[in-house]
Amino acid sequence: MTAGRTKYCGCRKRYASGATHAALAALLSLTAPPLHAATPLQSAAEPKSDDIVVTAPVGEALVEPEAELTEADIAAYGASTIGDLIARITPLTGRPGEQPIVLVNGKRIDGVGSVNGFPPEALARLAILRLEAAARYGYASDRRVVNVVLKRHFSAWQSEAGAGMATAGGRASTRASIGRFVIDGDTRWNAQLQASRDEPLLQSERDGRRDPASRARTLMPSADAASLNLTVARPLGQFVGTVAIDAAKRGQRQLLGLGPAEDTAARALRGDRDTSNIGLSTMVAGNLDGWNGSLILRYDRSWSDASIERIAPASTIAIETTRSRSENLSAQFNLNRTILTLPAGAATANLTIGTTRNWSASQRTGRPLPAAEFRRRQTDAQLSLTLPLSPASGGTVGDLSLDLAAGLGSASGSLQKRYEASVNWSPVAALELRAATGFADLVPTPDQIGGAYVEEIRHIYDIRRQETVDALWITGGNPDLGRGTQRSYSLRAALRPFGPAPLTLTSEYRRQEASGGVAAFPTLTPAVEDAFPERVRRDAAGRLLSVDARPIAIAHDIDERLDSSLILAIAAHNRSEHATAKANGSRWQATLAVTHGLLLRSELVTRPGLPPLDRIDGDVAQSRHTLGFQFVASKPGLGITLDGSWQSPFRLRNPDLPGGRGDYHYRGVLTANLRLHAEPEKLLPKGNSPAWLSNLQISFDIRNLLGTYRKVALADGTVPAGYRRYDVDPLGRSVQLSLRKRF
C-alpha cells in the first residue's frame, strides 16, 4: 500500500478513517465506469501522491463475501459445470437444501444469460456473500446469494459422457453433452446440447418373479430428455446486451400391468407423458445516469401431452388423455445506486418493477371433466434501502446497518403489500449478528392456480388398509385457492474466531406463520385423509383409487426451525508454503461442512375449527432432526467427496387402531454418497503425459453408498407389506462413470 492510496481488495478491513474513505468511495463509484467495462480506473494524467484511488477486482459484488473459493478450491469439487458446482457448495451456505441466487460478475441476471452450463474452469473465483446481499440486490432478505466471477478470457469445447446402473441391476442410464464456451472480456457466448436416457425398472427385476404380470409393470418409468441452450452477451455502447434461447423436450413411459384377459396379445397397459418447452429472453444492462440498471424481457411456452390406458368395464382398453398448454410473458426493470453518503458510509437504493402475463389451458378426454383455462396479469414494484448506521472502524458499537424493503403488487385486480426489515451488526470482526422480520400479502402463484393438469399412476402405500396399490395421482393447478398473509422472523449468528478461515460456526432461528393462503398437499396419512376426504377416492370395498395432490387452501400454518452449521477448512500447508505446494502439486486441502436442522414446531390447520395437523408429532411422516455432512479433500489432479444425511426416527399415528397398535415406527436412516475424480495429466510427471490426456477428467460416483433405506415396523415389530427393501427404494445403490474432456 503506497502513501495516500487505498486499495480495496474485497477483504473485510477496518480503516481508521472509515467514514471519509466511504464518502470518497461513493463519490468515485458514481463517476467510474461499470465493472464490466474490463478497463482499470484511469485518468489522462497520473493521480497525485495525495489522491485516494478506490479500485475493486473485476466482478466484485456490492456486498463483501463471507467465504470465497479460489480456482484450486473450485477444482476440489470435481464439478462438470458451474451449475453442478453451485449445487455442490450449498452446504457452505448453511442451507444445503436451498439453491442460492446467482450473480454473474457482481450483477443480477435473473436467469437470463445463465452461465450454469459453462465449465468450472471458466471461473476466476466464487464468492458466498453475506446474508444482507439479498436485500441489497432487491431479493427477499432471507435468500442466500452466490457471486460467480468469470475469467476475462476463456475458450473451450467441452464434451461429457456418462453411464450408470443400479448395482442390483434392472436399470441403466446414459447421458451426453457437447458445448462451445467463449469469454472475451465483456463478450461471451455459448451453445450447448444435452441428452439423457433412463431405462425402465421392471417389477420383475425386484420381486424375483419372471411371470408376464411382473414384466408388464414398471417400478420406475423410462425417460428420454434433450435440451439446447444458446446465449450471446456483448457490449452495446455503454450497455451490455444478452440474448438467450433455450429449448427442452422430455418423454416418460411407464407400464401399468397387463391388459384385459380377453386381449390375446396380453400387452401391457401404458402411461405416457411428453413435455416440451421453449424460452426466449433478452437483457440490456449498464450505467444509466449514475444508476446501474437492467431491463429483462422473457417469453416461455410449454406443451404437455399425457395418456393413461385403463381396462374398461367391457374388458376393452380405454385411453384417457390430457393436453396442457401454457404461455408466460414477463418484463422486469431494476435500478441500483448510492443515493447519499452518511457518516457511517454509503446508503444505497434498489428499485425493481416487474410485470407478467400468464396463460394456461388444459383439456381432458376419456373422463367427464371440463376443460380449464387460466389467465392472469400481475404487476409488482419493490424499493429496498440499505442504511449504514455505524462504520466498521471508528464506530463505538461496531459495523451496524439497516435494510428496509417495501413492495406493492397487483394480481388480477387485487392488491398485495409486503415489507421487510433487517438489522446487521458486527460488534467485532469475528462475530456477525442479524435480525429480520417481514410481512406479505400472499396470492397463489400461476402454477398453483393454473399449472398443467397431470395424471399419473403411482405405487402408493395405503396406511389405512396396509397395502400397496397403483392409484391415480393428480397434480397441477387448483383454481379454488385464495389469498393469505405471512409473517416471518429470523435471528442469525455467525462466528469466525480465526478470521475468514479455517472455522465458521453459524446458527439461525426462523419462524414463519401464515393465515390463509396455500400449502402443498401433505403426505397421505389417515389424519390427512380425514382432513381432506374430498381429495381421496376409494371404491366400494375401500380400495384406494386416486389422490388429488394439487395444492390446498389452508386456514393457518406455522413453522419454526433452528439451523446450525460448522465449516472447517483444512490445508496441509500454510500461506507461506503455498507457492511450493502449488509447484510440486503434492499438498492436500480439505473442507468439512456439517449442518443440523431441528424442527421446533410445524403445525397445519386446514379449516377453521378443525384440530391442527402436527407434522412432527405423528400426523405426517416427518423427521424432527436432519443432520447433513460433506467432506471434500483434494490435491491437484485428484479429489474425493463424501456427503450424506441422517434423519431421525419418528412415529406415524394410525387413528383407526386405538392404543397405538396400528402406529408406524420409522427408524432413523443414514445415507451417503461417494464421488472420486481424477485428472490423469496432473498426476503424471510434467511433460510425460500423452496429448489425449490433456484436460480430461474422470469421475466415479456411488449414490447410496451404504445401500440404506428407511425401515418401518408396526407396534408388534412386523414390517408392513409396502415397506420392504425395494418397495421403499426400488433403485437402491447406483454407480456412474463419467468422462469430461475440454479441447
C-alpha positions, -999 to 999 in steps of 0.1 A, spaced: 0 0 0 16 32 -12 12 65 6 -20 83 0 -36 54 -18 -62 29 -6 -69 -3 -24 -100 -23 -17 -95 -60 -24 -128 -74 -13 -114 -84 21 -130 -72 53 -109 -44 66 -114 -17 92 -97 16 83 -90 43 108 -107 70 86 -136 47 75 -163 75 72 -140 97 50 -130 68 28 -166 56 24 -177 91 13 -149 93 -13 -156 57 -24 -193 66 -30 -183 97 -50 -158 79 -71 -182 50 -78 -207 74 -94 -181 86 -120 -162 53 -125 -170 31 -155 -191 0 -146 -172 -31 -135 -180 -49 -167 -160 -23 -188 -129 -45 -185 -106 -15 -181 -89 -3 -149 -96 30 -135 -75 55 -154 -72 92 -160 -54 113 -186 -28 121 -160 -14 100 -132 -30 108 -99 -12 130 -75 5 114 -45 -22 126 -21 -51 112 -42 -71 84 -28 -80 58 -56 -106 31 -48 -104 1 -70 -121 -33 -69 -114 -65 -86 -135 -71 -118 -167 -88 -109 -168 -77 -72 -203 -77 -57 -219 -49 -38 -215 -69 -5 -184 -84 9 -181 -122 8 -183 -143 39 -164 -171 21 -146 -172 -12 -135 -202 -34 -103 -199 -54 -96 -218 -86 -80 -246 -65 -110 -247 -42 -133 -249 -72 -113 -278 -87 -116 -297 -55 -153 -304 -61 -147 -321 -95 -179 -305 -109 -186 -308 -145 -204 -274 -149 -208 -242 -129 -244 -252 -122 -232 -285 -108 -206 -267 -87 -232 -244 -72 -254 -274 -62 -224 -290 -45 -213 -260 -25 -248 -253 -9 -237 -269 24 -212 -240 27 -242 -216 28 -257 -233 58 -288 -242 38 -279 -274 19 -315 -279 6 -319 -244 -9 -305 -232 -42 -289 -198 -38 -295 -167 -61 -266 -165 -86 -250 -132 -96 -225 -131 -126 -196 -107 -121 -215 -90 -93 -246 -83 -115 -281 -96 -114 -290 -118 -143 -323 -134 -130 -319 -164 -152 -310 -145 -184 -276 -154 -199 -271 -180 -171 -236 -195 -170 -247 -227 -154 -236 -248 -183 -201 -233 -185 -171 -254 -174 -160 -246 -138 -126 -238 -153 -142 -206 -167 -144 -192 -131 -118 -169 -116 -134 -173 -82 -168 -179 -65 -180 -159 -35 -207 -168 -10 -219 -133 0 -230 -122 34 -267 -126 42 -276 -90 37 -267 -93 0 -302 -105 -10 -318 -73 3 -290 -51 -12 -298 -66 -47 -336 -64 -42 -344 -100 -34 -362 -115 -4 -339 -109 25 -338 -145 37 -322 -158 5 -285 -167 1 -266 -152 -28 -236 -165 -46 -214 -144 -69 -196 -162 -97 -167 -142 -113 -157 -153 -148 -123 -152 -162 -117 -123 -186 -107 -147 -214 -117 -183 -218 -124 -205 -248 -131 -242 -250 -152 -270 -264 -164 -294 -237 -179 -328 -242 -191 -352 -215 -204 -387 -215 -216 -408 -186 -231 -442 -180 -246 -456 -148 -265 -485 -134 -282 -498 -103 -259 -523 -85 -290 -546 -80 -295 -545 -118 -325 -537 -139 -319 -500 -147 -292 -483 -167 -288 -446 -175 -267 -428 -201 -261 -391 -207 -240 -370 -231 -234 -333 -238 -213 -311 -260 -209 -274 -260 -188 -244 -271 -180 -217 -245 -162 -184 -252 -155 -154 -229 -136 -124 -243 -139 -95 -219 -175 -84 -218 -184 -106 -247 -194 -142 -241 -214 -168 -259 -221 -205 -256 -240 -232 -274 -248 -265 -256 -267 -296 -264 -275 -323 -238 -293 -356 -240 -300 -384 -215 -319 -417 -212 -330 -438 -183 -341 -474 -189 -373 -486 -172 -370 -506 -140 -394 -535 -142 -411 -551 -112 -397 -585 -122 -362 -571 -115 -370 -567 -78 -397 -592 -68 -378 -622 -83 -407 -633 -104 -404 -636 -142 -441 -640 -150 -458 -618 -176 -476 -597 -149 -443 -586 -133 -427 -579 -166 -457 -557 -175 -453 -533 -147 -426 -507 -141 -414 -495 -107 -396 -466 -124 -405 -454 -158 -382 -449 -188 -373 -414 -196 -357 -396 -225 -346 -359 -224 -328 -335 -247 -321 -297 -243 -305 -269 -263 -292 -236 -249 -278 -207 -269 -266 -175 -253 -248 -144 -266 -238 -114 -245 -218 -85 -259 -213 -47 -253 -237 -23 -269 -221 11 -264 -221 17 -226 -245 -12 -221 -242 -50 -223 -269 -69 -242 -277 -105 -237 -300 -128 -258 -307 -164 -248 -327 -192 -263 -334 -225 -246 -355 -255 -256 -361 -288 -240 -381 -320 -246 -388 -349 -223 -407 -381 -226 -417 -407 -200 -431 -442 -204 -444 -465 -178 -461 -499 -178 -492 -503 -157 -499 -540 -158 -514 -565 -182 -544 -555 -203 -578 -573 -203 -577 -611 -201 -597 -612 -233 -568 -595 -251 -550 -624 -268 -519 -603 -273 -518 -597 -235 -498 -565 -239 -490 -542 -210 -511 -511 -204 -491 -479 -208 -489 -444 -193 -471 -419 -214 -462 -383 -210 -444 -359 -233 -434 -323 -224 -418 -296 -245 -408 -260 -237 -391 -232 -254 -379 -199 -239 -365 -166 -253 -350 -139 -231 -331 -107 -236 -314 -83 -212 -298 -49 -215 -277 -38 -185 -254 -9 -179 -249 25 -163 -278 49 -167 -272 84 -154 -254 71 -124 -277 42 -118 -268 6 -125 -298 -7 -144 -311 -37 -162 -341 -44 -184 -352 -81 -188 -378 -95 -212 -387 -132 -213 -412 -154 -231 -419 -190 -223 -442 -215 -239 -447 -252 -229 -467 -282 -242 -477 -313 -223 -495 -344 -236 -503 -374 -214 -522 -406 -218 -532 -434 -195 -546 -468 -206 -572 -485 -184 -593 -516 -185 -629 -505 -194 -659 -523 -179 -664 -541 -212 -629 -557 -209 -616 -533 -235 -588 -507 -233 -599 -471 -226 -575 -443 -231 -577 -411 -211 -557 -382 -224 -547 -348 -210 -534 -319 -231 -520 -288 -214 -505 -256 -228 -491 -226 -211 -476 -192 -221 -457 -167 -199 -445 -132 -208 -426 -111 -183 -407 -78 -181 -385 -66 -153 -367 -33 -147 -341 -29 -120 -321 1 -108 -294 3 -81 -272 31 -69 -257 50 -40 -282 78 -31 -264 96 -4 -233 94 19 -239 91 56 -213 95 83 -212 57 86 -209 51 48 -229 50 16 -267 45 16 -279 26 -14 -313 21 -31 -326 -7 -53 -358 -4 -73 -374 -33 -91 -406 -31 -112 -419 -61 -130 -450 -73 -149 -461 -107 -160 -488 -122 -181 -497 -159 -176 -520 -181 -196 -526 -219 -193 -552 -243 -206 -559 -280 -200 -582 -303 -219 -591 -339 -209 -608 -367 -228 -620 -401 -216 -633 -387 -183 -662 -363 -175 -640 -334 -166 -644 -299 -182 -616 -280 -199 -599 -255 -178 -583 -221 -187 -564 -196 -165 -553 -160 -173 -535 -135 -151 -518 -102 -153 -496 -92 -124 -475 -61 -117 -451 -57 -88 -428 -29 -75 -403 -30 -47 -380 -4 -32 -351 -16 -10 -328 7 11 -295 -1 28 -286 24 55 -252 22 73 -257 33 110 -222 28 123 -189 22 104 -168 -9 108 -139 12 120 -142 42 143 -177 34 155 -184 27 191 -207 -2 185 -190 -18 155 -204 -24 120 -241 -17 121 -265 -14 92 -303 -14 84 -320 -30 54 -355 -19 46 -378 -30 18 -414 -23 8 -434 -36 -21 -468 -33 -37 -483 -57 -62 -515 -62 -82 -527 -96 -94 -559 -96 -115 -572 -65 -97 -563 -74 -61 -536 -55 -43 -508 -71 -21 -484 -53 1 -452 -65 17 -424 -52 38 -391 -65 52 -367 -50 78 -334 -64 90 -305 -52 112 -270 -64 106 -245 -60 134 -208 -70 137 -196 -58 171 -162 -74 163 -147 -88 132 -152 -124 143 -189 -121 150 -219 -113 128 -255 -109 140 -286 -104 120 -323 -100 129 -350 -98 103 -388 -96 101 -412 -95 72 -449 -93 62 -465 -102 29 -500 -105 14 -499 -138 -5 -517 -147 -37 -514 -181 -53 -488 -184 -80 -498 -190 -116 -486 -226 -113 -506 -232 -81 -538 -220 -98 -533 -228 -134 -505 -253 -136 -507 -281 -161 -532 -308 -150 -512 -341 -147 -525 -376 -140 -501 -405 -135 -502 -439 -119 -481 -442 -88 -472 -470 -64 -488 -458 -32 -487 -474 2 -522 -471 18 -517 -468 55 -554 -472 62 -556 -506 45 -519 -515 50 -514 -524 13 -496 -511 -18 -518 -501 -47 -514 -485 -81 -535 -454 -78 -541 -423 -99 -520 -394 -86 -532 -359 -97 -511 -328 -97 -514 -294 -113 -532 -261 -106 -562 -256 -82 -584 -227 -93 -602 -227 -59 -572 -213 -40 -574 -180 -22 -553 -152 -7 -535 -152 26 -509 -134 47 -475 -144 60 -452 -131 88 -416 -142 92 -390 -137 118 -353 -148 119 -322 -144 141 -288 -155 129 -253 -155 144 -221 -164 126 -188 -168 145 -154 -169 128 -129 -170 157 -98 -173 135 -108 -149 107 -124 -159 74 -109 -194 77 -105 -221 89 -136 -223 112 -171 -209 108 -200 -216 131 -235 -204 123 -269 -207 140 -302 -194 126 -337 -194 141 -365 -190 116 -403 -187 122 -430 -184 95 -467 -180 103 -493 -179 76 -530 -171 78 -550 -184 49 -532 -190 16 -518 -221 1 -498 -251 11 -485 -282 -7 -506 -314 -3 -491 -333 27 -480 -370 26 -511 -391 25 -518 -404 60 -551 -413 78 -550 -378 95 -545 -361 62 -573 -381 45 -597 -372 74 -588 -335 69 -593 -337 31 -618 -365 24 -628 -350 -9 -592 -354 -22 -591 -392 -17 -613 -416 -38 -619 -452 -29 -641 -480 -44 -670 -498 -26 -645 -521 -9 -624 -493 4 -595 -498 -21 -576 -466 -29 -583 -454 -64 -570 -418 -67 -554 -390 -47 -559 -353 -57 -525 -340 -46 -529 -305 -60 -522 -275 -37 -546 -270 -8 -562 -239 7 -553 -236 44 -566 -217 75 -533 -215 94 -497 -227 91 -468 -223 115 -432 -234 111 -403 -229 135 -369 -243 130 -333 -239 141 -305 -245 116 -268 -247 126 -237 -254 107 -200 -259 111 -175 -254 83 -139 -264 88 -112 -257 62 -80 -278 65 -48 -273 45 -17 -293 46 4 -261 43 3 -226 55 2 -195 32 40 -191 32 42 -227 18 15 -221 -9 39 -214 -38 59 -245 -30 28 -266 -26 14 -254 -59 47 -261 -77 51 -297 -66 13 -305 -66 16 -328 -36 -3 -309 -9 -38 -318 1 -66 -295 12 -99 -304 28 -132 -289 38 -157 -303 62 -193 -290 64 -218 -302 89 -253 -289 91 -281 -297 115 -318 -288 111 -342 -290 140 -379 -286 136 -392 -269 167 -428 -266 157 -447 -274 125 -485 -274 125 -511 -270 98 -548 -261 103 -567 -270 72 -601 -255 81 -613 -232 109 -624 -252 139 -605 -284 130 -576 -296 151 -541 -289 137 -521 -315 118 -489 -318 138 -462 -326 113 -436 -337 139 -459 -354 163 -473 -383 144 -499 -368 120 -474 -366 90 -443 -386 81 -417 -361 91 -384 -363 110 -376 -337 136 -338 -338 132 -318 -337 100 -281 -339 100 -261 -333 68 -224 -337 61 -199 -331 33 -162 -338 33 -142 -327 3 -104 -335 0 -82 -328 -29 -48 -322 -44 -41 -311 -79 -55 -338 -102 -72 -358 -76 -103 -353 -54 -128 -372 -32 -162 -361 -19 -182 -379 8 -216 -365 16 -249 -376 30 -275 -371 56 -291 -386 87 -328 -383 95 -341 -390 130 -367 -417 138 -404 -408 143 -438 -423 149 -467 -420 125 -501 -425 142 -529 -446 127 -561 -433 144 -581 -463 131 -565 -486 157 -565 -471 192 -538 -476 218 -510 -472 192 -515 -508 179 -515 -496 143 -488 -469 146 -459 -470 122 -424 -466 137 -399 -451 113 -363 -458 121 -335 -433 117 -317 -436 83 -282 -427 72 -275 -422 35 -241 -415 20 -227 -408 -15 -191 -410 -27 -175 -392 -56 -140 -397 -69 -125 -376 -97 -91 -375 -113 -73 -356 -140 -46 -380 -152 -25 -353 -168 -18 -336 -135 -9 -369 -118 18 -378 -143 52 -362 -143 51 -329 -162 58 -334 -199 53 -372 -198 16 -374 -204 1 -381 -238 -17 -353 -256 -51 -371 -254 -50 -369 -216 -49 -331 -217 -79 -315 -199 -95 -349 -193 -114 -356 -161 -126 -390 -150 -153 -392 -123 -168 -421 -105 -200 -417 -84 -217 -440 -60 -251 -430 -49 -265 -445 -17 -231 -460 -9 -244 -480 21 -275 -493 4 -297 -480 32 -334 -472 32 -360 -460 57 -371 -491 77 -406 -492 91 -422 -515 116 -456 -518 133 -461 -519 170 -456 -557 171 -423 -555 152 -437 -568 118 -428 -550 86 -458 -536 67 -462 -551 32 -454 -518 15 -422 -511 33 -399 -539 21 -365 -531 8 -374 -523 -28 -409 -510 -20 -393 -480 -3 -364 -475 -26 -367 -495 -59 -334 -483 -73 -311 -489 -43 -274 -483 -47 -263 -469 -81 -229 -462 -97 -219 -439 -126 -187 -434 -146 -183 -400 -164 -157 -387 -188 -153 -349 -193 -130 -335 -219 -121 -299 -228 -104 -291 -261 
